[in-house]
């Protein structure tokens, strides 16, 4: 085997052929698939590959490693409980404002829409994520896909007729996080409770 290798090296040198450098595989966060594509619209996006499988996934608190081509997206789910002053009827219920104002043509369990924002836990507390959500009559709302798991944020609720309300302290976001503006230590004063 050694003789064959030396013979090839000498032959290449004698023929005046130039050798090129060969490189090994590298690990990159990009996908090169045999086929597939990416589509998006205002509702969401979809990426797909053809003929490639996701063999195994390893997770930690901050990283995901797969051997396949499609990388899973970490989706956060945030449940918030809050009541809008002026809409609150008592017994844990708010008025159906969207129906009362003619936005909805049928009575529903929806009270009104609010903007849910996640702000940086450090000064100057910049807004990092924002999504409009529908606040239910029982004071609950859920938003999906805001923020990064394991990061701390201030939760902010904004309503068109109320002063914005912030969480008392930054909250670390998990895959599913629940925040109740009524419960200690989250309790705040102001129009949204």
C-alpha positions as CSV (number, residue, x, y, z in Angstrom):
1,X,0.0,0.0,0.0
2,X,2.8,2.3,0.9
3,X,4.6,1.7,-2.4
4,X,1.4,2.5,-4.4
5,X,1.0,5.8,-2.6
6,X,4.7,6.8,-3.2
7,X,4.4,5.7,-6.8
8,X,1.3,8.0,-7.3
9,X,3.0,11.0,-5.7
10,X,6.1,10.5,-7.9
11,X,4.0,10.0,-11.0
12,X,2.0,13.2,-10.3
13,X,5.2,15.2,-9.7
14,X,6.9,13.9,-12.8
15,X,3.9,14.6,-15.0
16,X,3.8,18.2,-13.8
17,X,0.3,17.9,-12.5
18,X,-0.7,20.3,-9.8
19,X,-2.3,19.0,-6.7
20,X,-5.2,20.8,-5.2
21,X,-6.1,21.0,-1.6
22,X,-9.0,18.9,-0.4
23,X,-11.2,20.0,2.4
24,X,-13.3,18.0,4.8
25,X,-16.9,18.4,5.7
26,X,-17.9,21.4,7.8
27,X,-20.8,22.0,10.1
28,X,-23.0,25.0,9.1
29,X,-26.5,26.0,10.1
30,X,-27.6,25.8,6.4
31,X,-29.6,23.2,4.6
32,X,-28.6,21.7,1.2
33,X,-31.4,19.4,0.2
34,X,-32.1,17.3,-2.9
35,X,-35.4,19.1,-3.4
36,X,-37.9,21.2,-1.5
37,X,-38.6,24.9,-1.0
38,X,-39.9,27.7,1.2
39,X,-43.2,29.5,1.1
40,X,-44.5,32.3,3.2
41,X,-47.4,34.7,3.5
42,X,-48.9,37.0,6.1
43,X,-50.1,34.1,8.2
44,X,-46.9,32.1,8.5
45,X,-44.2,30.2,6.6
46,X,-43.5,26.6,5.6
47,X,-40.2,25.1,4.6
48,X,-39.9,21.6,3.3
49,X,-37.4,19.1,1.9
50,X,-38.1,16.1,-0.2
51,X,-36.5,12.7,0.6
52,X,-34.6,13.8,3.7
53,X,-35.5,12.5,7.1
54,X,-35.1,14.0,10.6
55,X,-33.2,11.1,12.2
56,X,-32.7,12.3,15.8
57,X,-33.0,15.5,17.8
58,X,-31.0,16.5,20.9
59,X,-32.2,19.3,23.1
60,X,-30.7,21.5,25.7
61,X,-32.0,24.7,27.3
62,X,-30.4,26.8,24.6
63,X,-29.7,24.6,21.6
64,X,-31.2,22.0,19.2
65,X,-29.1,19.6,17.2
66,X,-30.6,17.3,14.5
67,X,-29.1,15.0,12.0
68,X,-31.8,15.6,9.5
69,X,-32.4,18.5,7.2
70,X,-35.5,20.1,8.7
71,X,-34.7,22.0,11.9
72,X,-37.6,22.2,14.4
73,X,-38.7,25.7,15.5
74,X,-39.0,26.3,19.2
75,X,-42.5,27.8,19.7
76,X,-43.3,29.7,22.9
77,X,-46.8,29.8,24.3
78,X,-47.6,32.7,26.6
79,X,-50.8,32.7,28.7
80,X,-51.8,36.0,30.3
81,X,-54.6,36.8,32.7
82,X,-55.6,40.4,33.0
83,X,-58.8,42.5,33.3
84,X,-59.5,45.9,31.7
85,X,-60.8,48.5,34.1
86,X,-64.2,49.8,32.8
87,X,-64.9,46.6,31.0
88,X,-64.9,44.5,34.2
89,X,-68.4,43.4,35.3
90,X,-67.4,41.4,38.4
91,X,-67.2,37.7,39.2
92,X,-64.1,37.4,36.9
93,X,-66.0,38.5,33.7
94,X,-65.6,41.5,31.3
95,X,-68.1,42.9,28.8
96,X,-68.2,41.7,25.2
97,X,-66.9,45.1,23.9
98,X,-66.2,43.9,20.4
99,X,-69.8,42.9,20.0
100,X,-71.2,46.0,21.8
101,X,-69.2,48.3,19.4
102,X,-70.3,46.4,16.3
103,X,-66.9,44.8,15.5
104,X,-68.5,41.4,15.9
105,X,-72.0,40.7,14.5
106,X,-72.6,37.9,17.1
107,X,-72.0,37.8,20.8
108,X,-68.8,36.0,21.7
109,X,-66.5,35.2,24.5
110,X,-64.1,37.9,23.3
111,X,-63.8,41.2,25.3
112,X,-61.4,43.3,23.2
113,X,-58.1,43.2,21.5
114,X,-54.8,44.2,23.2
115,X,-51.2,44.4,22.1
116,X,-48.8,42.0,24.0
117,X,-45.2,43.2,24.0
118,X,-42.0,41.6,25.3
119,X,-39.4,44.2,26.4
120,X,-35.7,43.7,27.1
121,X,-35.0,43.0,30.8
122,X,-32.2,45.5,30.8
123,X,-32.2,49.3,30.3
124,X,-33.4,51.0,28.0
125,X,-36.0,48.2,28.0
126,X,-36.5,48.1,24.3
127,X,-39.5,46.4,22.8
128,X,-38.3,43.1,21.2
129,X,-41.5,41.3,20.3
130,X,-45.1,42.5,19.7
131,X,-48.3,40.7,18.8
132,X,-52.0,41.7,18.9
133,X,-54.2,39.2,20.8
134,X,-57.8,38.9,21.7
135,X,-58.5,39.2,25.4
136,X,-61.4,36.9,26.4
137,X,-64.2,37.9,28.7
138,X,-62.7,35.8,31.5
139,X,-59.5,37.9,31.3
140,X,-57.4,35.2,29.5
141,X,-55.4,35.5,26.4
142,X,-52.8,33.3,24.7
143,X,-50.1,34.3,22.2
144,X,-47.8,31.9,20.4
145,X,-44.2,32.4,19.1
146,X,-43.2,35.5,21.1
147,X,-39.6,35.6,22.5
148,X,-36.9,33.1,23.0
149,X,-37.0,30.3,25.5
150,X,-34.8,30.9,28.5
151,X,-34.6,34.7,28.1
152,X,-36.1,37.2,30.6
153,X,-38.6,39.8,29.4
154,X,-40.9,42.4,30.8
155,X,-44.5,41.6,29.7
156,X,-46.4,44.7,28.6
157,X,-50.1,45.0,27.8
158,X,-51.3,47.9,25.7
159,X,-54.9,48.8,25.0
160,X,-56.3,51.7,23.0
161,X,-58.1,53.2,26.0
162,X,-55.9,52.3,28.9
163,X,-52.4,53.2,30.1
164,X,-49.9,50.5,29.2
165,X,-49.3,48.0,32.0
166,X,-45.9,46.3,32.7
167,X,-45.1,43.2,34.6
168,X,-43.6,43.9,38.0
169,X,-40.3,42.2,37.2
170,X,-38.7,40.5,34.2
171,X,-40.0,36.9,33.6
172,X,-38.0,34.0,32.2
173,X,-39.9,32.6,29.2
174,X,-40.4,28.8,29.1
175,X,-42.0,26.8,26.3
176,X,-45.3,27.5,28.1
177,X,-45.4,30.5,30.4
178,X,-48.3,31.7,32.4
179,X,-48.4,35.2,33.8
180,X,-51.3,36.6,36.0
181,X,-51.4,40.3,36.5
182,X,-53.7,39.8,39.5
183,X,-51.5,37.5,41.6
184,X,-48.7,38.5,43.9
185,X,-45.8,39.1,43.2
186,X,-47.2,40.2,39.8
187,X,-49.9,42.5,41.2
188,X,-49.8,46.0,39.9
189,X,-51.9,49.1,40.3
190,X,-53.4,50.8,37.3
191,X,-56.2,50.3,34.8
192,X,-55.2,46.8,33.7
193,X,-55.1,44.2,36.5
